[in-house]
Amino acid sequence: MRTRRMIIEQGRRVGIDRFPNFHKSGSIRGMKRLYYGKDCLLVRCGSYIYNVSAEPRIYYQATI
């Protein structure tokens, strides 16, 4: 499963904490299948993975 990464400082600047998230030890495949949909945009920031599908620009700002 493809996720992009963002450093914590950059995540704070874009307000990533307002998006739905789950811990990095959780199942990306399961979250996509049950909750977010297969085309969701996920960004890992610190210990959490955020679903930023509502604002795709945040996904494209993050590194691969």
PDB file of N, H, CA, C and O in Angstrom:
ATOM      1  N   MET A   1       0.846  -1.181   0.000  1.00  0.00           N
ATOM      2  CA  MET A   1       0.000   0.000   0.000  1.00  0.00           C
ATOM      3  C   MET A   1       0.886   1.238   0.000  1.00  0.00           C
ATOM      4  O   MET A   1       1.839   1.330   0.775  1.00  0.00           O
ATOM      5  N   ARG A   2       0.578   2.159  -0.845  1.00  0.00           N
ATOM      6  H   ARG A   2      -0.196   2.085  -1.475  1.00  0.00           H
ATOM      7  CA  ARG A   2       1.390   3.357  -0.988  1.00  0.00           C
ATOM      8  C   ARG A   2       0.892   4.470  -0.067  1.00  0.00           C
ATOM      9  O   ARG A   2      -0.275   4.860  -0.108  1.00  0.00           O
ATOM     10  N   THR A   3       1.799   4.965   0.755  1.00  0.00           N
ATOM     11  H   THR A   3       2.747   4.649   0.788  1.00  0.00           H
ATOM     12  CA  THR A   3       1.527   6.163   1.550  1.00  0.00           C
ATOM     13  C   THR A   3       2.696   7.101   1.350  1.00  0.00           C
ATOM     14  O   THR A   3       3.805   6.663   1.046  1.00  0.00           O
ATOM     15  N   ARG A   4       2.457   8.369   1.517  1.00  0.00           N
ATOM     16  H   ARG A   4       1.556   8.724   1.765  1.00  0.00           H
ATOM     17  CA  ARG A   4       3.536   9.342   1.466  1.00  0.00           C
ATOM     18  C   ARG A   4       3.888   9.752   2.878  1.00  0.00           C
ATOM     19  O   ARG A   4       3.105   9.543   3.805  1.00  0.00           O
ATOM     20  N   ARG A   5       5.065  10.336   3.047  1.00  0.00           N
ATOM     21  H   ARG A   5       5.701  10.505   2.294  1.00  0.00           H
ATOM     22  CA  ARG A   5       5.538  10.723   4.380  1.00  0.00           C
ATOM     23  C   ARG A   5       5.674  12.227   4.491  1.00  0.00           C
ATOM     24  O   ARG A   5       5.955  12.928   3.520  1.00  0.00           O
ATOM     25  N   MET A   6       5.465  12.696   5.709  1.00  0.00           N
ATOM     26  H   MET A   6       5.236  12.126   6.499  1.00  0.00           H
ATOM     27  CA  MET A   6       5.568  14.122   5.984  1.00  0.00           C
ATOM     28  C   MET A   6       6.191  14.263   7.371  1.00  0.00           C
ATOM     29  O   MET A   6       5.818  13.538   8.294  1.00  0.00           O
ATOM     30  N   ILE A   7       7.133  15.187   7.522  1.00  0.00           N
ATOM     31  H   ILE A   7       7.435  15.775   6.772  1.00  0.00           H
ATOM     32  CA  ILE A   7       7.713  15.394   8.847  1.00  0.00           C
ATOM     33  C   ILE A   7       6.691  16.092   9.741  1.00  0.00           C
ATOM     34  O   ILE A   7       5.784  16.766   9.254  1.00  0.00           O
ATOM     35  N   ILE A   8       6.846  15.924  11.041  1.00  0.00           N
ATOM     36  H   ILE A   8       7.583  15.376  11.437  1.00  0.00           H
ATOM     37  CA  ILE A   8       5.862  16.434  12.004  1.00  0.00           C
ATOM     38  C   ILE A   8       5.694  17.942  11.888  1.00  0.00           C
ATOM     39  O   ILE A   8       4.574  18.449  11.946  1.00  0.00           O
ATOM     40  N   GLU A   9       6.794  18.656  11.724  1.00  0.00           N
ATOM     41  H   GLU A   9       7.704  18.243  11.676  1.00  0.00           H
ATOM     42  CA  GLU A   9       6.722  20.122  11.610  1.00  0.00           C
ATOM     43  C   GLU A   9       5.875  20.549  10.413  1.00  0.00           C
ATOM     44  O   GLU A   9       5.049  21.455  10.522  1.00  0.00           O
ATOM     45  N   GLN A  10       6.080  19.901   9.286  1.00  0.00           N
ATOM     46  H   GLN A  10       6.751  19.164   9.198  1.00  0.00           H
ATOM     47  CA  GLN A  10       5.298  20.220   8.091  1.00  0.00           C
ATOM     48  C   GLN A  10       3.827  19.850   8.298  1.00  0.00           C
ATOM     49  O   GLN A  10       2.934  20.565   7.843  1.00  0.00           O
ATOM     50  N   GLY A  11       3.581  18.745   8.978  1.00  0.00           N
ATOM     51  H   GLY A  11       4.307  18.164   9.347  1.00  0.00           H
ATOM     52  CA  GLY A  11       2.212  18.329   9.273  1.00  0.00           C
ATOM     53  C   GLY A  11       1.475  19.350  10.127  1.00  0.00           C
ATOM     54  O   GLY A  11       0.291  19.609   9.912  1.00  0.00           O
ATOM     55  N   ARG A  12       2.175  19.927  11.094  1.00  0.00           N
ATOM     56  H   ARG A  12       3.137  19.717  11.269  1.00  0.00           H
ATOM     57  CA  ARG A  12       1.555  20.966  11.929  1.00  0.00           C
ATOM     58  C   ARG A  12       1.207  22.198  11.105  1.00  0.00           C
ATOM     59  O   ARG A  12       0.161  22.813  11.309  1.00  0.00           O
ATOM     60  N   ARG A  13       2.081  22.555  10.178  1.00  0.00           N
ATOM     61  H   ARG A  13       2.931  22.055  10.012  1.00  0.00           H
ATOM     62  CA  ARG A  13       1.830  23.746   9.345  1.00  0.00           C
ATOM     63  C   ARG A  13       0.577  23.601   8.496  1.00  0.00           C
ATOM     64  O   ARG A  13      -0.166  24.566   8.318  1.00  0.00           O
ATOM     65  N   VAL A  14       0.337  22.413   7.973  1.00  0.00           N
ATOM     66  H   VAL A  14       0.941  21.630   8.118  1.00  0.00           H
ATOM     67  CA  VAL A  14      -0.834  22.215   7.107  1.00  0.00           C
ATOM     68  C   VAL A  14      -2.074  21.799   7.887  1.00  0.00           C
ATOM     69  O   VAL A  14      -3.151  21.668   7.304  1.00  0.00           O
ATOM     70  N   GLY A  15      -1.943  21.590   9.193  1.00  0.00           N
ATOM     71  H   GLY A  15      -1.068  21.696   9.667  1.00  0.00           H
ATOM     72  CA  GLY A  15      -3.090  21.222  10.024  1.00  0.00           C
ATOM     73  C   GLY A  15      -3.549  19.795   9.807  1.00  0.00           C
ATOM     74  O   GLY A  15      -4.748  19.526   9.732  1.00  0.00           O
ATOM     75  N   ILE A  16      -2.609  18.889   9.708  1.00  0.00           N
ATOM     76  H   ILE A  16      -1.635  19.107   9.769  1.00  0.00           H
ATOM     77  CA  ILE A  16      -2.949  17.497   9.395  1.00  0.00           C
ATOM     78  C   ILE A  16      -3.742  16.814  10.513  1.00  0.00           C
ATOM     79  O   ILE A  16      -4.399  15.802  10.270  1.00  0.00           O
ATOM     80  N   ASP A  17      -3.688  17.350  11.719  1.00  0.00           N
ATOM     81  H   ASP A  17      -3.154  18.172  11.916  1.00  0.00           H
ATOM     82  CA  ASP A  17      -4.375  16.713  12.851  1.00  0.00           C
ATOM     83  C   ASP A  17      -5.899  16.768  12.760  1.00  0.00           C
ATOM     84  O   ASP A  17      -6.583  16.124  13.556  1.00  0.00           O
ATOM     85  N   ARG A  18      -6.435  17.510  11.823  1.00  0.00           N
ATOM     86  H   ARG A  18      -5.880  18.034  11.177  1.00  0.00           H
ATOM     87  CA  ARG A  18      -7.901  17.593  11.680  1.00  0.00           C
ATOM     88  C   ARG A  18      -8.475  16.478  10.801  1.00  0.00           C
ATOM     89  O   ARG A  18      -9.691  16.389  10.635  1.00  0.00           O
ATOM     90  N   PHE A  19      -7.624  15.641  10.248  1.00  0.00           N
ATOM     91  H   PHE A  19      -6.636  15.713  10.383  1.00  0.00           H
ATOM     92  CA  PHE A  19      -8.060  14.557   9.366  1.00  0.00           C
ATOM     93  C   PHE A  19      -8.165  13.238  10.137  1.00  0.00           C
ATOM     94  O   PHE A  19      -7.496  13.062  11.155  1.00  0.00           O
ATOM     95  N   PRO A  20      -9.007  12.305   9.653  1.00  0.00           N
ATOM     96  CA  PRO A  20      -9.112  10.990  10.296  1.00  0.00           C
ATOM     97  C   PRO A  20      -7.761  10.274  10.242  1.00  0.00           C
ATOM     98  O   PRO A  20      -7.028  10.395   9.260  1.00  0.00           O
ATOM     99  N   ASN A  21      -7.438   9.531  11.297  1.00  0.00           N
ATOM    100  H   ASN A  21      -8.034   9.433  12.095  1.00  0.00           H
ATOM    101  CA  ASN A  21      -6.133   8.880  11.342  1.00  0.00           C
ATOM    102  C   ASN A  21      -6.196   7.549  12.077  1.00  0.00           C
ATOM    103  O   ASN A  21      -7.184   7.223  12.736  1.00  0.00           O
ATOM    104  N   PHE A  22      -5.108   6.787  11.942  1.00  0.00           N
ATOM    105  H   PHE A  22      -4.306   7.052  11.407  1.00  0.00           H
ATOM    106  CA  PHE A  22      -4.928   5.554  12.698  1.00  0.00           C
ATOM    107  C   PHE A  22      -3.437   5.365  12.926  1.00  0.00           C
ATOM    108  O   PHE A  22      -2.620   5.960  12.223  1.00  0.00           O
ATOM    109  N   HIS A  23      -3.076   4.539  13.909  1.00  0.00           N
ATOM    110  H   HIS A  23      -3.739   4.056  14.480  1.00  0.00           H
ATOM    111  CA  HIS A  23      -1.681   4.343  14.287  1.00  0.00           C
ATOM    112  C   HIS A  23      -0.925   3.610  13.184  1.00  0.00           C
ATOM    113  O   HIS A  23      -1.512   2.843  12.422  1.00  0.00           O
ATOM    114  N   LYS A  24       0.380   3.851  13.106  1.00  0.00           N
ATOM    115  H   LYS A  24       0.858   4.474  13.725  1.00  0.00           H
ATOM    116  CA  LYS A  24       1.198   3.246  12.053  1.00  0.00           C
ATOM    117  C   LYS A  24       1.225   1.721  12.128  1.00  0.00           C
ATOM    118  O   LYS A  24       1.525   1.063  11.131  1.00  0.00           O
ATOM    119  N   SER A  25       0.917   1.146  13.296  1.00  0.00           N
ATOM    120  H   SER A  25       0.673   1.680  14.106  1.00  0.00           H
ATOM    121  CA  SER A  25       0.905  -0.313  13.422  1.00  0.00           C
ATOM    122  C   SER A  25      -0.410  -0.921  12.916  1.00  0.00           C
ATOM    123  O   SER A  25      -0.539  -2.143  12.845  1.00  0.00           O
ATOM    124  N   GLY A  26      -1.380  -0.075  12.567  1.00  0.00           N
ATOM    125  H   GLY A  26      -1.275   0.918  12.625  1.00  0.00           H
ATOM    126  CA  GLY A  26      -2.662  -0.551  12.046  1.00  0.00           C
ATOM    127  C   GLY A  26      -2.538  -1.060  10.618  1.00  0.00           C
ATOM    128  O   GLY A  26      -1.504  -0.884   9.974  1.00  0.00           O
ATOM    129  N   SER A  27      -3.569  -1.676  10.141  1.00  0.00           N
ATOM    130  H   SER A  27      -4.410  -1.820  10.664  1.00  0.00           H
ATOM    131  CA  SER A  27      -3.583  -2.265   8.803  1.00  0.00           C
ATOM    132  C   SER A  27      -4.066  -1.245   7.771  1.00  0.00           C
ATOM    133  O   SER A  27      -5.228  -0.839   7.782  1.00  0.00           O
ATOM    134  N   ILE A  28      -3.165  -0.840   6.889  1.00  0.00           N
ATOM    135  H   ILE A  28      -2.221  -1.170   6.880  1.00  0.00           H
ATOM    136  CA  ILE A  28      -3.538   0.096   5.826  1.00  0.00           C
ATOM    137  C   ILE A  28      -4.572  -0.557   4.913  1.00  0.00           C
ATOM    138  O   ILE A  28      -5.568   0.065   4.545  1.00  0.00           O
ATOM    139  N   ARG A  29      -4.330  -1.798   4.556  1.00  0.00           N
ATOM    140  H   ARG A  29      -3.520  -2.303   4.855  1.00  0.00           H
ATOM    141  CA  ARG A  29      -5.256  -2.515   3.676  1.00  0.00           C
ATOM    142  C   ARG A  29      -6.644  -2.599   4.305  1.00  0.00           C
ATOM    143  O   ARG A  29      -7.647  -2.374   3.627  1.00  0.00           O
ATOM    144  N   GLY A  30      -6.708  -2.922   5.593  1.00  0.00           N
ATOM    145  H   GLY A  30      -5.894  -3.106   6.144  1.00  0.00           H
ATOM    146  CA  GLY A  30      -7.990  -3.030   6.285  1.00  0.00           C
ATOM    147  C   GLY A  30      -8.719  -1.701   6.380  1.00  0.00           C
ATOM    148  O   GLY A  30      -9.933  -1.649   6.181  1.00  0.00           O
ATOM    149  N   MET A  31      -8.000  -0.626   6.681  1.00  0.00           N
ATOM    150  H   MET A  31      -7.014  -0.669   6.842  1.00  0.00           H
ATOM    151  CA  MET A  31      -8.631   0.689   6.791  1.00  0.00           C
ATOM    152  C   MET A  31      -9.165   1.141   5.435  1.00  0.00           C
ATOM    153  O   MET A  31     -10.247   1.722   5.350  1.00  0.00           O
ATOM    154  N   LYS A  32      -8.400   0.872   4.373  1.00  0.00           N
ATOM    155  H   LYS A  32      -7.521   0.401   4.442  1.00  0.00           H
ATOM    156  CA  LYS A  32      -8.875   1.236   3.032  1.00  0.00           C
ATOM    157  C   LYS A  32     -10.118   0.425   2.669  1.00  0.00           C
ATOM    158  O   LYS A  32     -11.080   0.966   2.123  1.00  0.00           O
ATOM    159  N   ARG A  33     -10.095  -0.848   2.967  1.00  0.00           N
ATOM    160  H   ARG A  33      -9.314  -1.287   3.410  1.00  0.00           H
ATOM    161  CA  ARG A  33     -11.206  -1.722   2.604  1.00  0.00           C
ATOM    162  C   ARG A  33     -12.478  -1.402   3.396  1.00  0.00           C
ATOM    163  O   ARG A  33     -13.567  -1.364   2.824  1.00  0.00           O
ATOM    164  N   LEU A  34     -12.346  -1.173   4.696  1.00  0.00           N
ATOM    165  H   LEU A  34     -11.461  -1.205   5.160  1.00  0.00           H
ATOM    166  CA  LEU A  34     -13.524  -1.008   5.551  1.00  0.00           C
ATOM    167  C   LEU A  34     -14.026   0.423   5.688  1.00  0.00           C
ATOM    168  O   LEU A  34     -15.227   0.643   5.842  1.00  0.00           O
ATOM    169  N   TYR A  35     -13.115   1.408   5.634  1.00  0.00           N
ATOM    170  H   TYR A  35     -12.139   1.230   5.509  1.00  0.00           H
ATOM    171  CA  TYR A  35     -13.521   2.767   5.991  1.00  0.00           C
ATOM    172  C   TYR A  35     -13.277   3.825   4.919  1.00  0.00           C
ATOM    173  O   TYR A  35     -14.165   4.631   4.641  1.00  0.00           O
ATOM    174  N   TYR A  36     -12.091   3.837   4.314  1.00  0.00           N
ATOM    175  H   TYR A  36     -11.370   3.182   4.540  1.00  0.00           H
ATOM    176  CA  TYR A  36     -11.697   4.973   3.483  1.00  0.00           C
ATOM    177  C   TYR A  36     -11.934   4.788   1.990  1.00  0.00           C
ATOM    178  O   TYR A  36     -12.095   5.778   1.275  1.00  0.00           O
ATOM    179  N   GLY A  37     -11.959   3.574   1.505  1.00  0.00           N
ATOM    180  H   GLY A  37     -11.828   2.771   2.085  1.00  0.00           H
ATOM    181  CA  GLY A  37     -12.082   3.321   0.072  1.00  0.00           C
ATOM    182  C   GLY A  37     -10.713   3.118  -0.553  1.00  0.00           C
ATOM    183  O   GLY A  37      -9.709   3.616  -0.044  1.00  0.00           O
ATOM    184  N   LYS A  38     -10.677   2.390  -1.652  1.00  0.00           N
ATOM    185  H   LYS A  38     -11.493   1.986  -2.066  1.00  0.00           H
ATOM    186  CA  LYS A  38      -9.387   2.010  -2.239  1.00  0.00           C
ATOM    187  C   LYS A  38      -8.621   3.173  -2.856  1.00  0.00           C
ATOM    188  O   LYS A  38      -7.412   3.061  -3.059  1.00  0.00           O
ATOM    189  N   ASP A  39      -9.283   4.283  -3.159  1.00  0.00           N
ATOM    190  H   ASP A  39     -10.265   4.373  -2.994  1.00  0.00           H
ATOM    191  CA  ASP A  39      -8.613   5.414  -3.800  1.00  0.00           C
ATOM    192  C   ASP A  39      -8.260   6.539  -2.829  1.00  0.00           C
ATOM    193  O   ASP A  39      -7.994   7.663  -3.256  1.00  0.00           O
ATOM    194  N   CYS A  40      -8.255   6.249  -1.541  1.00  0.00           N
ATOM    195  H   CYS A  40      -8.470   5.336  -1.194  1.00  0.00           H
ATOM    196  CA  CYS A  40      -7.970   7.308  -0.564  1.00  0.00           C
ATOM    197  C   CYS A  40      -6.492   7.705  -0.621  1.00  0.00           C
ATOM    198  O   CYS A  40      -5.648   6.933  -1.075  1.00  0.00           O
ATOM    199  N   LEU A  41      -6.199   8.899  -0.161  1.00  0.00           N
ATOM    200  H   LEU A  41      -6.884   9.527   0.208  1.00  0.00           H
ATOM    201  CA  LEU A  41      -4.840   9.432  -0.137  1.00  0.00           C
ATOM    202  C   LEU A  41      -4.351   9.425   1.308  1.00  0.00           C
ATOM    203  O   LEU A  41      -4.915  10.106   2.164  1.00  0.00           O
ATOM    204  N   LEU A  42      -3.289   8.643   1.577  1.00  0.00           N
ATOM    205  H   LEU A  42      -2.830   8.090   0.882  1.00  0.00           H
ATOM    206  CA  LEU A  42      -2.798   8.486   2.941  1.00  0.00           C
ATOM    207  C   LEU A  42      -1.417   9.103   3.103  1.00  0.00           C
ATOM    208  O   LEU A  42      -0.548   8.947   2.245  1.00  0.00           O
ATOM    209  N   VAL A  43      -1.226   9.807   4.218  1.00  0.00           N
ATOM    210  H   VAL A  43      -1.932   9.933   4.915  1.00  0.00           H
ATOM    211  CA  VAL A  43       0.051  10.440   4.538  1.00  0.00           C
ATOM    212  C   VAL A  43       0.454  10.016   5.939  1.00  0.00           C
ATOM    213  O   VAL A  43      -0.333  10.122   6.880  1.00  0.00           O
ATOM    214  N   ARG A  44       1.690   9.533   6.076  1.00  0.00           N
ATOM    215  H   ARG A  44       2.330   9.447   5.313  1.00  0.00           H
ATOM    216  CA  ARG A  44       2.203   9.197   7.409  1.00  0.00           C
ATOM    217  C   ARG A  44       2.943  10.402   7.966  1.00  0.00           C
ATOM    218  O   ARG A  44       3.817  10.970   7.311  1.00  0.00           O
ATOM    219  N   CYS A  45       2.583  10.778   9.171  1.00  0.00           N
ATOM    220  H   CYS A  45       1.873  10.317   9.703  1.00  0.00           H
ATOM    221  CA  CYS A  45       3.213  11.907   9.848  1.00  0.00           C
ATOM    222  C   CYS A  45       3.444  11.485  11.295  1.00  0.00           C
ATOM    223  O   CYS A  45       2.491  11.311  12.055  1.00  0.00           O
ATOM    224  N   GLY A  46       4.705  11.324  11.673  1.00  0.00           N
ATOM    225  H   GLY A  46       5.479  11.466  11.056  1.00  0.00           H
ATOM    226  CA  GLY A  46       5.006  10.830  13.008  1.00  0.00           C
ATOM    227  C   GLY A  46       4.566   9.384  13.136  1.00  0.00           C
ATOM    228  O   GLY A  46       4.904   8.552  12.294  1.00  0.00           O
ATOM    229  N   SER A  47       3.814   9.080  14.184  1.00  0.00           N
ATOM    230  H   SER A  47       3.540   9.756  14.868  1.00  0.00           H
ATOM    231  CA  SER A  47       3.367   7.708  14.439  1.00  0.00           C
ATOM    232  C   SER A  47       1.980   7.413  13.885  1.00  0.00           C
ATOM    233  O   SER A  47       1.429   6.343  14.141  1.00  0.00           O
ATOM    234  N   TYR A  48       1.417   8.338  13.139  1.00  0.00           N
ATOM    235  H   TYR A  48       1.865   9.207  12.932  1.00  0.00           H
ATOM    236  CA  TYR A  48       0.048   8.161  12.654  1.00  0.00           C
ATOM    237  C   TYR A  48      -0.037   8.295  11.141  1.00  0.00           C
ATOM    238  O   TYR A  48       0.789   8.958  10.513  1.00  0.00           O
ATOM    239  N   ILE A  49      -1.045   7.658  10.572  1.00  0.00           N
ATOM    240  H   ILE A  49      -1.716   7.120  11.083  1.00  0.00           H
ATOM    241  CA  ILE A  49      -1.319   7.725   9.141  1.00  0.00           C
ATOM    242  C   ILE A  49      -2.651   8.436   8.983  1.00  0.00           C
ATOM    243  O   ILE A  49      -3.653   8.035   9.576  1.00  0.00           O
ATOM    244  N   TYR A  50      -2.659   9.486   8.184  1.00  0.00           N
ATOM    245  H   TYR A  50      -1.846   9.812   7.702  1.00  0.00           H
ATOM    246  CA  TYR A  50      -3.834  10.349   8.035  1.00  0.00           C
ATOM    247  C   TYR A  50      -4.452  10.173   6.661  1.00  0.00           C
ATOM    248  O   TYR A  50      -3.742  10.004   5.671  1.00  0.00           O
ATOM    249  N   ASN A  51      -5.778  10.213   6.601  1.00  0.00           N
ATOM    250  H   ASN A  51      -6.356  10.350   7.406  1.00  0.00           H
ATOM    251  CA  ASN A  51      -6.513  10.169   5.344  1.00  0.00           C
ATOM    252  C   ASN A  51      -6.775  11.612   4.918  1.00  0.00           C
ATOM    253  O   ASN A  51      -7.657  12.274   5.465  1.00  0.00           O
ATOM    254  N   VAL A  52      -6.007  12.099   3.942  1.00  0.00           N
ATOM    255  H   VAL A  52      -5.290  11.562   3.498  1.00  0.00           H
ATOM    256  CA  VAL A  52      -6.114  13.496   3.507  1.00  0.00           C
ATOM    257  C   VAL A  52      -6.838  13.621   2.168  1.00  0.00           C
ATOM    258  O   VAL A  52      -6.587  14.567   1.421  1.00  0.00           O
ATOM    259  N   SER A  53      -7.721  12.695   1.858  1.00  0.00           N
ATOM    260  H   SER A  53      -7.925  11.927   2.465  1.00  0.00           H
ATOM    261  CA  SER A  53      -8.443  12.709   0.583  1.00  0.00           C
ATOM    262  C   SER A  53      -9.251  13.984   0.379  1.00  0.00           C
ATOM    263  O   SER A  53      -9.490  14.385  -0.760  1.00  0.00           O
ATOM    264  N   ALA A  54      -9.672  14.623   1.459  1.00  0.00           N
ATOM    265  H   ALA A  54      -9.478  14.297   2.384  1.00  0.00           H
ATOM    266  CA  ALA A  54     -10.460  15.855   1.353  1.00  0.00           C
ATOM    267  C   ALA A  54      -9.623  17.021   0.828  1.00  0.00           C
ATOM    268  O   ALA A  54     -10.170  17.966   0.260  1.00  0.00           O
ATOM    269  N   GLU A  55      -8.304  16.963   1.013  1.00  0.00           N
ATOM    270  H   GLU A  55      -7.860  16.196   1.474  1.00  0.00           H
ATOM    271  CA  GLU A  55      -7.403  18.007   0.518  1.00  0.00           C
ATOM    272  C   GLU A  55      -6.205  17.356  -0.165  1.00  0.00           C
ATOM    273  O   GLU A  55      -5.162  17.178   0.464  1.00  0.00           O
ATOM    274  N   PRO A  56      -6.335  16.999  -1.437  1.00  0.00           N
ATOM    275  CA  PRO A  56      -5.263  16.301  -2.154  1.00  0.00           C
ATOM    276  C   PRO A  56      -3.943  17.066  -2.207  1.00  0.00           C
ATOM    277  O   PRO A  56      -2.884  16.454  -2.347  1.00  0.00           O
ATOM    278  N   ARG A  57      -3.990  18.380  -2.099  1.00  0.00           N
ATOM    279  H   ARG A  57      -4.850  18.877  -1.985  1.00  0.00           H
ATOM    280  CA  ARG A  57      -2.740  19.153  -2.164  1.00  0.00           C
ATOM    281  C   ARG A  57      -1.780  18.749  -1.048  1.00  0.00           C
ATOM    282  O   ARG A  57      -0.564  18.789  -1.236  1.00  0.00           O
ATOM    283  N   ILE A  58      -2.314  18.359   0.115  1.00  0.00           N
ATOM    284  H   ILE A  58      -3.302  18.326   0.268  1.00  0.00           H
ATOM    285  CA  ILE A  58      -1.461  17.915   1.222  1.00  0.00           C
ATOM    286  C   ILE A  58      -0.746  16.619   0.838  1.00  0.00           C
ATOM    287  O   ILE A  58       0.437  16.452   1.137  1.00  0.00           O
ATOM    288  N   TYR A  59      -1.446  15.715   0.189  1.00  0.00           N
ATOM    289  H   TYR A  59      -2.407  15.850  -0.053  1.00  0.00           H
ATOM    290  CA  TYR A  59      -0.849  14.455  -0.256  1.00  0.00           C
ATOM    291  C   TYR A  59       0.297  14.721  -1.229  1.00  0.00           C
ATOM    292  O   TYR A  59       1.350  14.089  -1.135  1.00  0.00           O
ATOM    293  N   TYR A  60       0.101  15.644  -2.156  1.00  0.00           N
ATOM    294  H   TYR A  60      -0.754  16.157  -2.233  1.00  0.00           H
ATOM    295  CA  TYR A  60       1.126  15.904  -3.164  1.00  0.00           C
ATOM    296  C   TYR A  60       2.276  16.749  -2.634  1.00  0.00           C
ATOM    297  O   TYR A  60       3.328  16.807  -3.271  1.00  0.00           O
ATOM    298  N   GLN A  61       2.110  17.409  -1.486  1.00  0.00           N
ATOM    299  H   GLN A  61       1.255  17.363  -0.969  1.00  0.00           H
ATOM    300  CA  GLN A  61       3.208  18.129  -0.842  1.00  0.00           C
ATOM    301  C   GLN A  61       4.147  17.165  -0.118  1.00  0.00           C
ATOM    302  O   GLN A  61       5.332  17.455   0.039  1.00  0.00           O
ATOM    303  N   ALA A  62       3.628  16.031   0.318  1.00  0.00           N
ATOM    304  H   ALA A  62       2.665  15.795   0.190  1.00  0.00           H
ATOM    305  CA  ALA A  62       4.412  15.059   1.080  1.00  0.00           C
ATOM    306  C   ALA A  62       5.390  14.331   0.163  1.00  0.00           C
ATOM    307  O   ALA A  62       5.175  14.233  -1.045  1.00  0.00           O
ATOM    308  N   THR A  63       6.471  13.821   0.763  1.00  0.00           N
ATOM    309  H   THR A  63       6.645  13.901   1.745  1.00  0.00           H
ATOM    310  CA  THR A  63       7.459  13.076  -0.011  1.00  0.00           C
ATOM    311  C   THR A  63       7.021  11.625  -0.141  1.00  0.00           C
ATOM    312  O   THR A  63       6.163  11.148   0.602  1.00  0.00           O
ATOM    313  N   ILE A  64       7.624  10.939  -1.092  1.00  0.00           N
ATOM    314  H   ILE A  64       8.321  11.327  -1.695  1.00  0.00           H
ATOM    315  CA  ILE A  64       7.245   9.539  -1.352  1.00  0.00           C
ATOM    316  C   ILE A  64       7.852   8.614  -0.350  1.00  0.00           C
ATOM    317  O   ILE A  64       7.638   7.403  -0.419  1.00  0.00           O
TER     318      ILE A  64
END
